Amino acid sequence: MIVKIENNDMSKALESKCALVDFSATWCGPCRMLHPVLEELSEELAGQVEFYNADADENGELAAQYGIASIPALLLFQNGQLVNQTVGFQPKAALKAFLGL
């Protein structure tokens, strides 16, 4: 399950042991391609990684705070700290590697 981030509030993601935050937008083609891959991973990795989605248009403050200039942008947090990030569509195997799994 992917939890939607609203009102620029990422506190739940930052409280997670391991969280992947996907900055995307409804008009973004690569974002739409990535979403089903993230859904599948969120089910496979339940209990290991928590998945979040932040619409970059609706959460402009967060996007600015993390310097999001291109989407989809994936930010990996461990214990509230940003540890890795990537931009663009990623196939499932690449995402698993990005997550360190």
Phi, psi and omega in degrees: 000138178253124181271131180277130176271130181229158175056034179057026183254103181254018186301320180297319179297319181288339177277345182287151175295315179217121183225137173250121180250123180258112173270122184213187175207153184294332183275355187270115180301307179300329178295317179294327177290325183284329186306311180296329178293317178294321177301314181298314179296323182297327177285317180296323187256018178305132181093342179256315183226136174260138184250137181226151176233131176238116175291119185297331178287320182278340182237054184300324179297316179295316180302317179293319181301322182261010175066036181286113180248337179226148178230156358290141176241127180250124179244130180254124180244137172234123182051042176082358182252134176290120183246342181196156175205154179211162182230143175100169179296139177229134173289165185305314182298320179294323179294319178299317178296318178301322180282351181080026182244000000 
